[in-house]
Amino acid sequence: MNIMKKHLICLTAISLFIFSFSGCKKDADVTMKQGAIYGTVTDFATGDPVYNANVQLRPSGETTLTGSDGMYEFPNIEDGDYTIVVSKAEYTDLIDDYVIRVKDGRRMRRDVQIEKMPTYIRFTDMQGRDITELDFGSNPSFDMLAFNIYNNGTVTINCKVEYSCNWIKSVSEVPSAIKPGQNVLVTIKIDRSKLQAGENVNYLYITSNNGSNVIKIKANADAVLPSVITLPATDSEGKTTMFCNTFNAEVTIVGNPAYHTRGFCYSFSNPIPTINDNKVEVPGTGLGKYSYTCSGLFLSTDKYYFRAWVMYGSNNQIQYGNVCSFAFDF
């Protein structure tokens, strides 16, 4: 009986070992089947990497976008046969019929090229030369430029011009129909007062029934500091008396970038007050005068110093006005 028990125990142990081994092998097989598909997407004409192209994996339907180097990757792919589809605005969709076979968890590479759609809308300057941008430069008196839309196709096109930019003041109307081989003059005006300091870039998008195109618009603006003048304090009737209780100021230059906050600072001990002494803000922006009437501040015969300030830029830099003062004289 003891011999039989020993045989049963041995058989059970062997069975468990075989089951455990086969389970480990199965798990290893699953791990091995987690492969990957990767590659680059480049421009057919230039060979340059195509950024932000949409890559779809079929039949799974999984999608990803290419990076700045044109690379894409689908990790953790099970063994099987796959194809990819690549799409991007202004490019012809690529339905790649090459079968990418993932086997034994391998990483498979597939590089593809995509081709830009034919451009039937061209932009030319006044001499008929092709252009891709208009540069207004930094001359403060230069606010208008013109270019031609040229129909390079074989059919009449209906164009629409679109832009989203507060410093492009106006774009002349484009005719509803442009015949093949026809040039149409387009005039652009900009509002330099709305430019930010440095280079400003935006785009005009021209779409039609036979293709689309985009032209870059550039303009430069010099940085200009805002300026504010502190005016004498006045009383409740706007007069300069010994009962002054109103600070006054005038913004003479808005600045570029324009100031975003304004106010006054004051002190009875610091002859050159700053916002670290006492500060009040006055709502509003732009050129012109502003004021602030104090309530319950001046209860002694001390002399008060005050000046205006404006705040500008993302770092909240401050420009101060001149210092003014007054005192009660009983």
Residue pairs with C-beta under 8 A, 6 or more apart in sequence:
31 105
32 104
32 105
33 78
33 79
33 104
33 105
34 75
34 76
34 77
34 78
34 105
35 77
35 78
35 79
35 102
35 103
35 104
35 105
35 106
35 107
35 108
36 73
36 74
36 75
36 76
36 77
36 102
36 107
36 108
37 57
37 73
37 74
37 77
37 82
37 84
37 100
37 102
37 107
37 108
37 109
37 110
38 71
38 72
38 73
38 74
38 107
38 108
38 109
38 110
39 71
39 72
39 109
39 110
39 111
39 112
40 49
40 66
40 69
40 70
40 71
40 72
40 111
40 112
41 49
41 50
41 53
41 55
41 66
41 70
41 72
41 86
41 111
41 112
41 113
41 114
42 48
42 49
42 50
42 70
42 111
42 112
42 113
42 114
43 49
43 50
43 113
43 114
43 115
43 116
44 113
44 114
44 115
44 116
45 115
45 116
47 113
48 70
49 66
49 68
49 69
49 70
49 71
50 66
50 70
50 88
50 91
50 114
51 66
51 67
51 68
51 70
52 65
52 66
52 88
53 65
53 66
53 70
53 72
53 86
53 87
53 88
53 91
53 114
54 63
54 64
54 65
54 86
54 87
54 88
55 63
55 64
55 65
55 66
55 72
55 84
55 85
55 86
56 62
56 63
56 84
56 85
56 86
56 87
57 63
57 64
57 74
57 77
57 82
57 84
58 82
58 83
58 84
58 85
59 82
60 82
62 74
64 72
64 73
64 74
65 72
66 72
77 102
78 102
79 102
79 103
79 104
79 105
80 101
80 102
81 99
81 100
81 101
81 102
82 99
82 100
82 101
82 102
83 95
83 96
83 97
83 98
83 99
83 100
84 96
84 100
84 110
84 112
85 93
85 94
85 95
85 96
86 93
86 94
86 96
86 112
86 114
87 93
87 94
88 114
90 116
90 117
90 212
91 114
91 115
91 116
91 117
92 114
92 115
92 116
92 117
94 112
94 113
94 114
94 115
96 110
96 112
98 110
100 108
100 110
101 108
102 108
117 211
118 211
119 152
119 211
119 213
120 151
120 152
120 153
120 157
120 208
120 210
120 211
121 149
121 150
121 151
121 152
121 157
121 159
121 206
121 208
121 210
121 211
121 212
121 213
122 130
122 149
122 150
122 152
122 213
123 130
123 131
123 132
123 147
123 148
123 149
123 150
123 213
123 215
124 130
124 131
124 147
124 148
124 150
124 183
125 131
125 147
125 148
126 146
126 147
126 148
128 148
131 147
131 215
132 215
132 216
133 215
133 216
133 217
133 218
134 145
134 147
134 188
134 215
134 216
134 217
134 218
135 218
135 219
136 142
136 143
136 145
136 190
136 217
136 218
136 219
136 220
137 219
137 220
138 219
138 220
138 221
138 222
140 192
143 169
143 189
143 190
143 191
143 192
144 187
144 188
144 189
144 190
145 187
145 188
146 185
146 186
146 187
146 188
147 185
147 186
147 188
147 215
148 183
148 184
148 185
148 186
149 159
149 174
149 178
149 183
149 184
149 186
149 206
150 181
150 182
150 183
150 184
151 157
151 178
151 179
151 180
151 181
151 182
153 180
153 210
153 211
154 180
155 180
155 209
155 210
156 177
156 178
156 179
156 180
157 177
157 178
157 208
157 209
157 210
157 211
158 176
158 177
158 178
158 208
158 209
159 174
159 175
159 178
159 184
159 206
159 207
159 208
160 174
160 206
160 207
160 208
161 171
161 174
161 186
161 204
161 205
161 206
162 204
162 205
162 206
162 207
163 171
163 202
163 203
163 204
163 205
163 217
164 202
165 202
165 217
166 191
166 194
167 190
167 191
167 192
167 194
167 195
167 200
167 202
167 219
168 188
168 189
168 190
168 191
168 202
168 204
168 217
169 189
169 190
169 191
170 188
170 189
171 186
171 187
171 188
171 189
171 204
172 185
172 186
172 187
172 188
174 184
174 186
174 206
175 184
178 184
188 204
188 217
190 217
190 219
192 219
192 221
195 219
195 220
195 221
195 256
196 221
196 256
196 257
197 221
197 222
197 223
197 224
197 256
197 257
198 220
198 221
198 223
199 218
199 219
199 220
200 218
200 219
200 220
200 221
201 216
201 217
201 218
202 216
202 217
203 214
203 215
203 216
203 217
204 214
204 215
204 217
205 212
205 214
206 212
206 213
206 214
206 215
221 256
222 256
223 256
223 257
224 253
224 255
224 256
225 253
225 255
225 312
225 319
226 251
226 253
226 254
226 255
226 258
226 259
226 310
226 312
226 319
227 251
227 252
227 253
227 255
227 319
228 249
228 250
228 251
228 252
228 262
228 308
228 309
228 310
228 319
228 320
228 321
229 249
229 250
229 252
229 308
229 321
229 322
230 247
230 248
230 249
230 264
230 306
230 307
230 308
230 321
230 322
230 323
230 324
231 248
231 249
231 250
231 289
231 324
232 240
232 248
232 324
232 326
233 240
233 244
233 245
233 246
233 247
233 248
233 306
233 324
233 326
234 240
234 241
234 244
234 246
234 248
235 241
235 243
235 244
235 245
235 246
236 243
236 245
236 246
236 293
238 246
242 327
242 328
242 329
242 330
243 328
244 298
244 326
245 293
245 294
245 295
245 297
245 298
246 291
246 292
246 293
246 294
247 264
247 266
247 280
247 291
247 292
247 293
247 294
247 306
247 308
248 289
248 290
248 291
249 262
249 264
249 289
249 290
249 291
249 308
249 321
250 288
250 289
250 290
251 259
251 262
251 286
251 287
251 288
251 289
251 290
251 310
252 287
253 287
254 285
254 286
254 287
255 310
255 312
255 319
257 312
257 313
258 285
258 312
259 285
259 310
259 311
259 312
259 319
260 285
260 311
260 312
261 281
261 310
261 311
261 316
262 281
262 282
262 284
262 285
262 290
262 308
262 309
262 310
262 311
263 275
263 279
263 280
263 281
263 282
263 292
263 308
263 309
264 279
264 280
264 282
264 292
264 306
264 307
264 308
264 309
265 273
265 274
265 275
265 276
265 277
265 278
265 279
265 280
265 306
265 307
265 309
265 320
266 273
266 277
266 278
266 280
266 297
266 304
266 305
266 306
266 307
267 273
267 277
267 278
267 304
267 305
267 306
268 300
268 302
268 303
268 304
268 305
270 277
270 305
271 305
271 323
271 325
272 305
272 307
272 323
273 305
273 306
273 307
273 323
274 320
275 309
275 318
280 292
282 290
282 291
282 292
284 290
298 304
298 328
300 328
301 327
301 328
301 329
301 330
302 327
303 325
303 326
303 327
304 325
304 326
304 327
305 323
305 324
305 325
306 323
306 324
306 325
307 320
307 321
307 322
307 323
307 324
308 320
308 321
309 318
309 319
309 320
309 321
310 318
310 319
311 317
311 318
312 318
312 319
